[in-house]
Amino acid sequence: MMIEVVLNDRLGEKVRVKCNEDDTIGDLKKLVAAQTGTRAEKIRFQKWYNIYKDHITLQDYWIHDGMGLELYYN
């Protein structure tokens, strides 16, 4: 199922990305990289102090449609 995730870089930019629930965090990083022009390796997703790992799926992290994550650049 397609979902939309909202990523806020806290510098005034919000990125909306459509992806599948069974995509991994690594896949999501590649989609964000394509939209922002930043290399995928330089992107980090967080929610509070939880840093999301590349090999785990969005479903496993309970990321659902319309959910917001924090976007950081390493």
ABEGO torsion letter per residue (X at the ends): XBBBBBBBAGAGBBBBBBBBAABBAAAAAAAAAAAAGBBAAABBBBBEABBBBAABBAAAAGBBBGBBBBBBBX
